[in-house]
Amino acid sequence: MELPDPDETSRRDYLRSLVAVGGTAALSACLDLTGDESGSGVPTGDPVERPARQHAWNDALGTDDDGNPRPPEHHVLVPLSLTTTPDADASDTVEAAFQSLERAYAHDPAGLLFTVGYSPAYFAQVSSEKPIPAPEAITTLESPEFDEFDAVVHFASDKAAVVMEAEQALLGETDEPNGVEMDATLEGVFERAEPRRTGFVGPGLPAEHTGLDGVPDSVPEEAPFFMGFRSGFAESQAPEERVTIQDGPYAGGTTMHVESLTLQLQTWFEQDNHFQRVSKIYSPEHGEEELAGDVGEKLGTSTGVAGEIAERTEQDARERGMVGHAQKAARARDDNGTPPLLRRDFNTVDNEVPGVHFLSLQRSIDEFVRVRQAMAGEDLAGEGVGQRLNNGILQYIFVRRRGNFLLPPREDRALLEA
């Protein structure tokens, strides 16, 4: 992929494009724009100050005006393939590399948040018992490809230069990220795999991509996600404790599922009206009572679908001929109303196609499957809605890829020995 032309795009979109391209030239262009070779005032960190759970990001995140967690703006998922037999020396090397990044960047969106996950393919290769299942199709509407590499690192930061520089430093392609020397890299233990995935979150960012095929001009200016509405409401997200494995060899860790989706935005924005979009994202009641506002700003910290609206899903299918995406998903909440998934998804234009990398954390992959099946609403088809038509947002999203990963607690995140 070629570097974008800085004269033909906004500053934010230019930075997003550089992250998608990656590599030395893109990083150099990014640092030229920010005017600071050390990453534009990025704070350094201390490994001792990092939490024991890799996935413990919430305390580091800021919040929006309503109190919802505000995710980092730039994201990269770096896939890795094992190139050696795991042993104590390899494990020490990998841990030294991760701790080098923790010294280079503070545990903060202004610095770097990251997690390291291992796939079923990794555990098969080291002849260990598989703690997570291989990914598979979850609904009858999909035939996705599956992640078959061994590990993945999720980098997230508000600064585009940081996610690019950290990726290069980890793989031995730059020596001093943020001015801090690397004690080790992953060279000789892991190598790059495919596909590398990138993305972004933030009000106004989706609307900056209307020049891309498939992204209509009608994307709302302030929407943080391509579908035009806010997401990640505090009440609809699992607490970090809820997604943390409680016992066994991986206690303190979690599991991660990555579902890559492409979006049919042209139909979503130009065939449906605002009432229909609100009804399909949240619930028919949200549309009829005008509960959401233009981009979901009226909802504060809660979608309001738990309880009566979720319980009325089948009735809405029969009587209203339409059900909402959030309404369906809420059927899979715990008995006390707690969501079982902690979502850290982000928009993408990888391969110049609008989409979403739906990244979800949960105690077990089974919980993701349960919630995802509730989202699919296949049990509702024939009850007044179709398999896709008026069945939430299924008519507009298409699953292209899936992957399952184990995120061990931080003290065990380095290469696990065979």
Helices and strands as residue ranges (DSSP letters): G 6-8, H 11-21, H 23-34, G 47-49, G 58-60, E 62-63, E 69-70, E 74-82, H 88-104, E 113-118, H 120-125, E 145-146, E 151-157, H 160-170, G 177-179, E 190-192, E 197-200, G 206-209, G 234-236, H 240-243, E 254-263, H 265-270, H 274-281, H 284-288, G 297-299, H 308-311, H 313-319, H 325-329, G 330-332, E 342-343, E 346-348, G 350-352, E 355-362, H 365-376, G 378-380, E 397-407, G 410-412
